[in-house]
Amino acid sequence: MIEKAAPEMSNVYIQLEKAMKIPFLGWIIRKSMPKEAGNTVTNFIVPHLAKDLYKLKDGVDDIARNAPALILFHAPKGAEEHTVDAHIYLTYALLAAHSLGLGATVIGLIGPAINQSKQLRQLFGIPLGNEVVESMILGYPKLHFKRAIIRPRKNVRIYHNN
Ligand SMILES: Cc1cc2nc3c(=O)[nH]c(=O)nc-3n(C[C@H](O)[C@H](O)[C@H](O)COP(=O)(O)O)c2cc1C
């Protein structure tokens, strides 16, 4: 199913790139999105498309990354707290997958592509009125890490009552 979906997922992003290049239409698309999604499209997705990513170039699937399995977190669009719930499920699913020794990672590109495409919604059996909030790809890891990656520490402010 993932292999079958790859060309259409790619096509959604190719069409997005074309539309964003049309002067007034590009501006309208951006303005019709919540600011966060607009920034993701402008600052992340469009520059990647300009480098020919997400276009199945030379048959390389850099959206689903040739994953053998995919979990979609979806819910009725108006369901109370469904967005935050989906992110909680996603996070627990990542931990569960890793604890089983599987490789798992979040792919933000897949949900919006499915939501945009009737063909993809039908393929993945997403009921009408539902939206895919997030997706997680799963597979057997090629690499095993002995140590965690060293990352800069975030600042934490601690307040004391006395
Ligand atoms: C919300 C979210 C969406 C993401 N979307 C994508 C994506 O569409 N494509 C991608 O290659 N990586 C995406 N990533 C990054 C990978 O899931 C992963 O975090 C990254 O490969 C770094 O792995 P690490 O966090 O284990 O170091 C996303 C990460 C997050 C948190």
The ligand as an SDF file (V2000), in Angstrom:
LIG
                    3D

 31 33  0  0  0  0  0  0  0  0999 V2000
    6.3510   16.4520   14.0120 C   0  0  0  0  0  0  0  0  0  0  0  0
    7.4910   15.8790   13.2020 C   0  0  0  0  0  0  0  0  0  0  0  0
    7.3390   15.7240   11.8280 C   0  0  0  0  0  0  0  0  0  0  0  0
    8.3800   15.2070   11.0680 C   0  0  0  0  0  0  0  0  0  0  0  0
    8.2270   15.0400    9.7260 N   0  0  0  0  0  0  0  0  0  0  0  0
    9.2260   14.5040    8.9840 C   0  0  0  0  0  0  0  0  0  0  0  0
    9.0750   14.2740    7.5910 C   0  0  0  0  0  0  0  0  0  0  0  0
    8.0180   14.5380    7.0140 O   0  0  0  0  0  0  0  0  0  0  0  0
   10.1230   13.7490    6.9120 N   0  0  0  0  0  0  0  0  0  0  0  0
   11.3050   13.4200    7.5350 C   0  0  0  0  0  0  0  0  0  0  0  0
   12.2080   12.9380    6.8830 O   0  0  0  0  0  0  0  0  0  0  0  0
   11.4640   13.6200    8.8530 N   0  0  0  0  0  0  0  0  0  0  0  0
   10.4560   14.1490    9.5860 C   0  0  0  0  0  0  0  0  0  0  0  0
   10.6170   14.3380   10.9220 N   0  0  0  0  0  0  0  0  0  0  0  0
   11.9200   14.0090   11.5170 C   0  0  0  0  0  0  0  0  0  0  0  0
   12.0270   12.5470   11.8990 C   0  0  0  0  0  0  0  0  0  0  0  0
   10.8150   12.0470   12.4110 O   0  0  0  0  0  0  0  0  0  0  0  0
   13.0680   12.3750   13.0080 C   0  0  0  0  0  0  0  0  0  0  0  0
   12.6820   13.1390   14.1020 O   0  0  0  0  0  0  0  0  0  0  0  0
   14.4100   12.7730   12.5220 C   0  0  0  0  0  0  0  0  0  0  0  0
   14.8100   11.8360   11.5590 O   0  0  0  0  0  0  0  0  0  0  0  0
   15.4360   12.8650   13.6450 C   0  0  0  0  0  0  0  0  0  0  0  0
   15.4530   11.7110   14.4000 O   0  0  0  0  0  0  0  0  0  0  0  0
   15.7740   11.8340   15.9510 P   0  0  0  0  0  0  0  0  0  0  0  0
   14.7230   12.7830   16.4980 O   0  0  0  0  0  0  0  0  0  0  0  0
   15.6190   10.4420   16.4780 O   0  0  0  0  0  0  0  0  0  0  0  0
   17.1440   12.3580   16.0410 O   0  0  0  0  0  0  0  0  0  0  0  0
    9.5910   14.8520   11.7000 C   0  0  0  0  0  0  0  0  0  0  0  0
    9.7240   14.9930   13.0690 C   0  0  0  0  0  0  0  0  0  0  0  0
    8.6980   15.4890   13.8150 C   0  0  0  0  0  0  0  0  0  0  0  0
    8.8850   15.6100   15.3020 C   0  0  0  0  0  0  0  0  0  0  0  0
  1  2  1  0
  2  3  1  0
  2 30  2  0
  3  4  2  0
  4  5  1  0
  4 28  1  0
  5  6  2  0
  6  7  1  0
  6 13  1  0
  7  8  2  0
  7  9  1  0
  9 10  1  0
 10 11  2  0
 10 12  1  0
 12 13  2  0
 13 14  1  0
 14 15  1  0
 14 28  1  0
 15 16  1  0
 16 17  1  0
 16 18  1  0
 18 19  1  0
 18 20  1  0
 20 21  1  0
 20 22  1  0
 22 23  1  0
 23 24  1  0
 24 25  2  0
 24 26  1  0
 24 27  1  0
 28 29  2  0
 29 30  1  0
 30 31  1  0
M  END
$$$$
